[in-house]
Amino acid sequence: MDVLAQFSGRNGEISILQERATGARLYHEAGVDQSYVLAGGSPGLSYVRLMKRVLTNAHDVLLFGCGGGGLATGLFRSGLQVTVVDYNPISFDIARDYFWMPEQITCVVEDMATFLQTTPNAYAAIGVDIGGPCFDYEAMFDEPACALLCRRLAEGGRIAINIASDWAEEKTAERIAICLGRAALDVWICDDVESIGGNTVIVAAARSLREEELMQTASGFQFYPRRVA
């Protein structure tokens, strides 16, 4: 890979790398691969493509976590109004300058908890992809936070949350899923075929997602959904 740029971020050094053969780019921060985006801006990771497919059936979407902006770009190009919230402002500049994220995407510098507490808007779809080696899923997704997340979801909307298996406790996904189910949402946990170092995507829908649809969509990306609530 070629190194395109390096920056000092809040969490450590950021490197932007590009594959010589494909032109795909990698967002590497503090020793961790945060994003992998195909040339032109399409998401390159299976879990991100799964989240995009789940969230596409909406007119507007709220995303927490920017990284390379592959999810935001994919949803925007599908015709959605996209708002991205991230506490690290340099991520927005990097996503636009190196990962093809369109300028028309609304970017807000804020942490998730504060944004949910201070913004009264409701969104047709909400995606959450935040984390890192020191990230505390238990603190960030406690029961009040999950309830607040559901209150920001418009009637008939959908939520997709990525959980990085290496950085979460064993029952974290189940606990979050149960909390979301208390808001009268149908909830599934989609497990990555990779048993080690993979991702788990929690999908919650307000009676608007057929189980057969999710089963077919998830399996196409090598994920296996199981109903929780």
C-alpha positions in Angstrom: 0.0 0.0 0.0 1.0 3.6 -0.6 0.8 6.2 2.2 -1.3 9.1 1.0 -1.3 11.2 4.1 -0.7 11.2 7.9 -2.4 13.2 10.6 -2.4 13.6 14.3 -5.9 12.8 15.6 -7.5 12.7 19.1 -7.0 9.0 19.4 -3.4 8.9 17.9 -1.8 9.0 14.5 -4.0 8.6 11.4 -2.6 7.2 8.2 -4.5 7.1 4.9 -3.3 4.2 2.7 -4.2 3.2 -0.8 -4.0 -0.2 -2.5 -1.9 0.1 -5.7 -3.9 -2.5 -7.6 -7.5 -1.4 -6.8 -7.3 2.2 -5.6 -9.2 1.3 -2.5 -8.3 3.3 0.6 -7.8 2.5 4.3 -8.3 4.8 7.3 -5.8 3.5 9.9 -5.9 5.2 13.3 -3.9 4.4 16.4 -3.0 1.0 15.2 -6.5 0.1 14.2 -8.1 -0.2 10.7 -11.2 2.1 11.0 -12.5 2.2 7.4 -12.0 0.5 4.1 -13.5 2.3 1.2 -13.5 1.2 -2.5 -12.2 3.6 -5.2 -14.9 6.2 -5.7 -16.4 6.0 -2.2 -18.4 2.8 -2.0 -18.1 0.9 1.3 -15.7 -2.0 1.1 -16.5 -4.0 4.3 -19.4 -6.5 4.5 -20.9 -5.2 7.7 -21.0 -1.7 6.3 -22.7 -2.9 3.1 -25.2 -4.8 5.3 -25.9 -1.6 7.3 -26.4 0.4 4.1 -28.9 -2.2 2.7 -30.9 -2.2 6.0 -31.0 1.6 6.2 -31.6 2.5 2.6 -35.4 2.2 2.8 -35.8 5.7 4.3 -35.8 9.3 3.3 -33.4 10.6 5.9 -30.7 9.0 8.0 -28.7 9.9 11.1 -25.3 8.3 11.4 -23.0 8.2 14.4 -19.4 7.7 13.4 -17.7 9.0 10.3 -14.4 7.2 9.6 -13.9 7.2 5.8 -17.5 8.0 5.3 -18.3 5.0 3.1 -21.7 4.3 4.7 -22.7 8.0 4.5 -21.6 8.2 0.9 -23.4 5.0 -0.1 -26.7 6.2 1.5 -26.4 9.7 0.1 -25.9 8.3 -3.4 -29.0 6.2 -2.9 -31.0 9.4 -2.5 -31.2 9.8 1.3 -30.7 13.0 3.3 -27.7 12.1 5.4 -26.5 13.7 8.7 -23.2 12.4 10.2 -22.3 13.0 13.9 -18.7 12.5 15.1 -16.8 14.0 18.0 -13.6 14.1 15.9 -13.8 17.0 13.4 -10.7 15.8 11.4 -12.7 12.7 10.3 -15.0 14.9 8.2 -12.1 16.6 6.4 -10.4 13.2 5.8 -13.6 11.6 4.5 -14.2 14.5 2.0 -10.5 14.9 0.9 -9.5 11.3 0.7 -12.6 9.0 0.6 -14.9 10.8 -1.8 -17.6 11.8 0.7 -19.8 14.4 -0.9 -19.9 18.0 0.5 -23.7 17.9 0.6 -23.7 15.5 3.5 -24.4 17.3 6.8 -21.7 16.9 9.3 -22.0 17.7 13.1 -19.1 17.7 15.5 -20.6 16.2 18.7 -20.6 13.0 20.7 -23.5 10.7 20.4 -24.9 11.1 23.9 -24.9 14.9 23.8 -26.5 14.9 20.3 -29.3 12.5 21.3 -30.0 14.6 24.5 -30.1 18.0 22.8 -31.6 17.3 19.3 -35.3 16.8 19.2 -35.5 15.6 15.6 -36.7 12.1 14.6 -35.1 10.2 11.7 -36.4 7.5 9.4 -33.2 5.5 9.9 -30.3 5.6 12.4 -26.9 3.9 12.0 -24.3 3.6 14.7 -20.7 2.6 13.9 -18.4 3.9 16.6 -15.7 2.2 18.7 -12.1 1.4 19.2 -9.8 -0.6 21.5 -10.6 1.6 24.5 -14.3 2.1 23.6 -16.8 1.1 26.4 -20.0 -0.3 24.8 -21.5 -0.9 28.2 -21.3 2.8 29.2 -22.2 4.2 25.8 -25.2 1.9 25.2 -26.7 1.7 28.7 -30.5 1.4 29.0 -31.2 5.2 29.1 -29.1 5.7 26.0 -30.8 2.9 24.1 -34.2 4.4 25.0 -33.1 7.8 23.9 -31.9 6.4 20.6 -35.3 4.8 20.0 -37.0 8.1 20.7 -35.1 9.7 17.9 -36.4 7.1 15.5 -39.4 8.1 13.4 -42.5 5.9 13.1 -41.8 2.9 11.0 -38.0 3.5 11.1 -35.0 1.3 11.4 -31.8 1.2 13.5 -28.5 -0.6 12.7 -25.7 -0.7 15.2 -22.3 -2.3 14.6 -20.5 -4.0 17.5 -16.9 -4.9 17.0 -16.5 -8.3 18.6 -12.9 -7.7 19.8 -13.8 -4.6 21.7 -17.1 -5.7 23.4 -18.0 -8.0 26.2 -19.5 -11.4 25.3 -23.2 -10.5 26.0 -23.0 -6.8 24.9 -25.0 -7.3 21.7 -27.7 -9.3 23.5 -28.1 -6.7 26.2 -28.4 -3.8 23.7 -30.9 -5.8 21.6 -33.1 -6.4 24.6 -33.0 -2.7 25.5 -34.1 -1.8 21.9 -36.9 -4.4 22.1 -38.4 -2.6 25.1 -39.3 0.2 22.7 -41.7 -2.1 20.8 -39.1 -2.7 18.0 -38.5 -6.0 16.3 -34.8 -6.8 16.9 -32.3 -9.2 15.3 -28.6 -9.9 16.0 -26.7 -10.5 12.8 -23.5 -12.5 13.5 -20.5 -12.4 11.2 -19.4 -15.7 9.8 -16.0 -14.8 11.2 -16.1 -16.2 14.8 -13.0 -14.3 15.8 -12.4 -10.6 15.2 -15.6 -10.1 13.3 -18.6 -7.8 13.6 -22.1 -8.1 14.9 -24.8 -5.9 13.5 -27.9 -5.3 15.6 -31.0 -4.5 13.5 -34.1 -3.0 15.1 -37.2 -2.1 13.1 -40.6 -0.7 13.9 -42.6 -3.5 12.3 -41.4 -2.4 8.9 -38.9 -5.1 8.1 -40.0 -8.6 7.2 -37.9 -11.4 8.7 -37.5 -13.1 5.3 -36.2 -9.9 3.8 -33.5 -9.6 6.6 -32.6 -13.3 6.3 -31.9 -13.0 2.6 -30.1 -9.6 2.9 -27.9 -10.7 5.8 -26.9 -14.1 4.3 -25.9 -12.3 1.2 -23.2 -10.5 3.2 -22.2 -13.6 5.2 -24.1 -12.7 8.3 -26.6 -14.9 10.1 -29.5 -13.1 11.8 -31.3 -14.4 14.9 -34.4 -12.9 16.3 -34.1 -11.4 19.8 -37.4 -9.5 20.4 
